[in-house]
Amino acid sequence: IKRVASFKDFIWHRNIPALSPLEIARHGWYSTGDDFMVCCVSCQENLSLALPEAESGVRSGFVEKAVARLSSAHAEFCPWSASQSPLDWTRIDEPDIDKTAMTACKISTLGVKLPAIKEEIVSEWNDLIEKMIPEVSKDTDEPQVQRISGVLALCGWRLGTSLEDTLEDAYSVRRIGVWNFLSIQEEEDLQEARKVAKELGTSMDDSSELQLPEGREYFDPLQEHMGWHPLLQKRDGVPGWQYILQQQAEKKDDSGEGSKVLKEKKDPLQFISRVRDILDQW
C-alpha cells in the first residue's frame, strides 16, 4: 500500500490496466514524483514508463515493452524480477463487514457534514449496509448518516487522517474535502424547502433556495476514485463494485432469500471472463 500511495499524480490515470499503479507497485516499484518515473524499493533501479500519445499509432507496442520491463528492468539479483506480489493483491474482494463497519463508524463522526449521495446509488448497497447498521448506530442515531457512512466505507473511503473534514481512499492517493459537495444537512434543508414550496404551489424554478447550492453536487463514491481503483477495474467481466454486489446477491440467492438473482453463476462465460481478466494483466 505504501508503494501505491506514491502514485498521487493524475498522470497515472491512463486507463491501461497492465500499467496501473496497482500493477506497477505489485512488481516492486514506487513513483519518484517525476513524470512517469518509478524506482524499485529493493535494487533502486529507475524505470521510465512514459508512453507515446494514443494517436501516434505505435503506443500498443510501447505498452507491451513497458509491461515486460516491470520485471526485466530490475537489477540482476533483485528478488522482484522473479517474484511479484500476488495478482489478487490488485483486485477487489468481498468486504469484511466487521472491519468495514468500523471504518463506517469513524466516517460517521462527520455527521450531517458528510456529502449527500443520490438514493439510487445508496440503495444498491442496502443489503450490505443493513449488516453494518447495528455497529454504526452505536456512534450516531441519524439514519441518513448511518447509511451514507456505510456506503462510503463499502466504496473504499475512510475518514481523512491528515486534514479535518476530509475523506480519503485506502491508498491515501485520493483525498476529498467534504465541503466541496452537497452535504446531508443541505440536502435535508433543500428537500424541506421544496416540500413547503410544493404545498404552497410555488414553482421550483422561482427561487434559488429550491436549487442545489452553486458549485455543489452530489458525491459519487465510485467515480471520485482514480480510474485504476479496483472497484472500477473489471473482475469476472464486470467492474469491481458490481462483482461485490453480485457475490452478495448470489449468497442471498443460495440462502433462499432471493429467487431470481444471478441464476447464471455457473455460466461458463464467467469462467472465460475470468481468464480474460488474468490475460489482460500480462
C-alpha positions in Angstrom: 0.0 0.0 0.0 2.9 2.4 0.7 4.1 1.8 -2.9 0.7 2.5 -4.3 0.4 5.6 -2.1 3.3 7.2 -4.1 1.2 7.4 -7.3 -0.7 10.5 -6.3 -0.3 12.4 -9.6 -3.2 12.3 -12.1 -0.8 11.5 -14.9 -1.1 7.8 -13.9 -4.8 7.9 -14.8 -4.2 6.3 -18.2 -6.8 3.5 -18.5 -4.1 0.9 -19.1 -4.8 -1.9 -16.6 -1.4 -3.6 -17.2 0.4 -0.4 -16.3 -1.9 0.8 -13.5 -0.3 2.0 -10.2 -1.5 -1.2 -8.6 0.2 -3.4 -11.2 3.4 -1.3 -11.1 3.5 -1.5 -7.3 2.8 -5.2 -7.5 6.2 -5.6 -9.3 8.1 -3.7 -6.5 8.1 -0.1 -8.0 7.1 3.2 -6.5 6.7 6.6 -8.1 9.6 9.0 -7.7 7.4 12.0 -8.3 8.9 12.8 -11.7 6.8 12.3 -14.8 6.3 8.5 -15.3 9.5 7.6 -13.4 9.5 4.8 -10.9 12.1 3.2 -8.7 12.5 -0.2 -7.2 12.2 -0.4 -3.4 14.9 -3.1 -3.3 17.5 -2.6 -6.0 16.9 1.1 -6.5 16.9 0.8 -10.3 14.9 3.5 -12.1 12.5 2.9 -14.9 10.6 5.3 -17.2 7.1 4.3 -18.1 6.4 7.3 -20.4 4.4 6.3 -23.5 3.7 8.0 -26.9 0.3 9.6 -27.4 -2.5 7.2 -28.3 -2.9 8.9 -31.7 0.8 8.0 -32.6 -0.1 4.6 -33.9 2.8 2.9 -32.1 1.6 3.1 -28.5 0.5 -0.5 -28.2 4.0 -1.7 -28.9 5.4 0.6 -26.3 2.9 -0.6 -23.8 3.9 -4.2 -24.3 7.6 -3.3 -23.8 6.8 -1.3 -20.7 4.8 -4.2 -19.2 7.8 -6.6 -19.8 10.2 -4.0 -18.3 8.2 -4.2 -15.0 10.1 -7.5 -14.4 13.2 -7.2 -16.6 14.3 -3.7 -15.5 15.2 -4.8 -12.0 18.9 -5.4 -11.1 20.2 -8.9 -11.8 19.7 -10.4 -8.4 16.7 -8.3 -7.3 14.0 -10.6 -5.9 11.3 -8.5 -7.6 12.5 -9.6 -11.0 11.2 -13.1 -10.5 8.7 -12.8 -7.6 5.9 -10.3 -7.6 3.1 -9.7 -5.2 0.1 -12.0 -5.9 -2.2 -10.9 -8.8 -5.2 -10.9 -6.3 -3.4 -8.1 -4.5 -4.6 -5.7 -7.3 -8.2 -7.0 -7.3 -11.3 -6.2 -5.3 -12.7 -8.8 -3.0 -15.8 -9.1 -0.8 -15.5 -6.7 2.1 -15.0 -7.8 5.7 -18.3 -6.5 7.2 -16.9 -6.1 10.7 -13.8 -4.0 9.5 -16.0 -2.1 7.1 -18.4 -1.3 9.9 -15.6 0.1 12.0 -14.5 2.3 9.1 -18.1 3.5 8.7 -18.2 4.3 12.4 -15.2 6.6 12.1 -16.7 8.2 9.0 -20.0 8.9 10.8 -18.2 11.3 13.2 -18.6 13.9 10.4 -22.3 13.7 11.0 -24.5 15.8 8.7 -21.4 17.4 7.1 -21.0 14.2 5.2 -21.6 14.5 1.4 -25.0 13.6 0.2 -25.2 10.6 -2.2 -28.0 10.0 -4.6 -30.5 7.5 -3.4 -30.2 5.3 -6.4 -26.6 4.7 -5.6 -27.1 4.2 -1.9 -30.0 1.7 -2.4 -27.8 -0.6 -4.4 -25.8 -1.3 -1.3 -28.7 -1.7 1.1 -28.2 -5.4 1.9 -24.6 -4.8 3.0 -25.4 -1.5 4.7 -28.1 -3.2 6.8 -25.5 -5.6 8.1 -23.4 -2.7 9.4 -26.2 -0.6 11.0 -26.1 -2.3 14.4 -22.5 -1.3 14.8 -22.7 2.2 13.2 -25.8 3.0 15.2 -23.7 3.0 18.3 -22.0 6.1 17.1 -24.9 8.0 15.5 -28.7 7.9 15.7 -29.1 9.7 12.4 -30.4 7.2 9.9 -29.1 9.0 6.8 -25.7 9.5 8.4 -25.6 5.7 9.1 -26.5 4.9 5.5 -24.1 7.3 3.9 -21.3 6.3 6.2 -22.0 2.7 5.3 -21.9 3.2 1.5 -18.8 5.4 1.7 -16.9 2.6 3.7 -18.1 -0.1 1.2 -17.0 2.1 -1.7 -13.4 2.3 -0.3 -13.4 5.6 1.6 -12.2 6.3 5.1 -12.0 9.3 7.4 -9.1 11.6 6.4 -6.1 11.1 8.6 -4.2 14.3 8.0 -6.8 17.0 7.3 -10.0 17.8 9.1 -13.4 17.2 7.3 -11.9 15.0 4.6 -12.3 11.5 3.2 -9.5 9.5 1.6 -9.2 6.2 -0.2 -7.4 3.2 1.3 -4.2 4.0 -0.6 -4.1 7.7 0.6 -3.9 8.7 -3.0 -7.3 10.4 -3.4 -8.4 12.9 -0.8 -11.6 15.0 -1.0 -12.9 17.8 1.2 -16.5 17.2 2.2 -17.1 20.9 1.9 -16.9 20.7 -1.8 -20.1 18.7 -2.1 -23.7 19.0 -1.2 -23.9 17.9 2.5 -26.5 15.7 4.1 -27.7 18.8 6.1 -28.0 20.9 2.9 -29.9 18.1 1.1 -32.4 17.8 4.0 -32.9 21.6 4.1 -33.4 21.6 0.3 -35.9 18.7 0.5 -37.9 20.5 3.2 -37.9 23.8 1.2 -39.1 22.0 -1.9 -41.8 20.3 0.1 -43.1 23.6 1.5 -42.9 25.2 -2.0 -45.0 22.3 -3.4 -47.6 22.7 -0.7 -47.8 26.5 -1.5 -47.9 25.9 -5.2 -44.6 27.7 -5.8 -42.6 26.8 -9.0 -39.3 25.1 -8.3 -37.7 27.5 -10.8 -38.8 30.6 -9.0 -36.2 30.6 -6.2 -32.6 29.8 -6.0 -33.3 28.4 -2.5 -35.0 25.5 -4.2 -32.0 24.6 -6.3 -28.7 23.0 -5.5 -26.2 25.5 -3.9 -23.9 26.9 -6.6 -20.9 24.8 -7.1 -22.2 21.9 -5.0 -23.1 18.5 -6.4 -24.0 15.1 -5.0 -21.0 12.9 -4.2 -20.4 9.8 -6.4 -18.4 7.4 -4.2 -17.2 5.4 -7.2 -16.5 8.0 -9.9 -14.5 10.1 -7.4 -11.9 7.3 -7.3 -8.9 7.2 -9.6 -9.7 5.2 -12.7 -7.3 2.4 -11.7 -9.0 1.7 -8.4 -10.0 -2.0 -8.0 -13.7 -1.0 -7.6 -13.6 0.4 -11.1 -11.4 -2.3 -12.7 -13.0 -5.5 -14.0 -13.2 -8.8 -12.2 -15.0 -11.7 -13.7 -16.0 -9.5 -16.6 -17.7 -6.7 -14.5 -16.4 -3.7 -12.6 -15.2 -4.5 -9.1 -18.1 -2.8 -7.3 -20.6 -4.9 -9.4 -18.6 -8.0 -8.6 -19.1 -7.3 -4.8 -22.9 -6.8 -5.3 -23.1 -10.0 -7.5 -21.3 -12.0 -4.8 -23.7 -10.7 -2.2 -26.7 -11.4 -4.4 -25.5 -15.0 -5.1 -25.2 -15.6 -1.3 -28.7 -14.2 -0.8 -30.0 -16.5 -3.5 -28.2 -19.6 -2.2 -29.7 -18.9 1.3 -33.2 -18.8 -0.2 -33.7 -15.1 0.4 -33.9 -14.3 -3.3 -35.5 -16.3 -6.2 -34.3 -14.5 -9.3 -30.8 -13.3 -8.6 -28.0 -14.3 -10.9 -29.0 -17.8 -11.9 -26.1 -17.8 -14.3 -23.5 -18.1 -11.6 -22.2 -21.3 -13.1 -22.3 -19.9 -16.7 -19.1 -20.9 -18.5 -19.0 -17.3 -19.8 -18.0 -16.2 -16.4 -15.0 -18.6 -16.4 -14.0 -17.2 -19.8 -14.3 -13.6 -18.5 -12.1 -14.5 -15.5 -9.4 -16.0 -17.8 -9.5 -12.8 -20.0 -9.1 -10.6 -16.9 -5.9 -12.5 -16.0 -4.6 -12.3 -19.5 -5.2 -8.6 -19.6 -2.7 -8.2 -16.8 0.1 -9.6 -18.9 
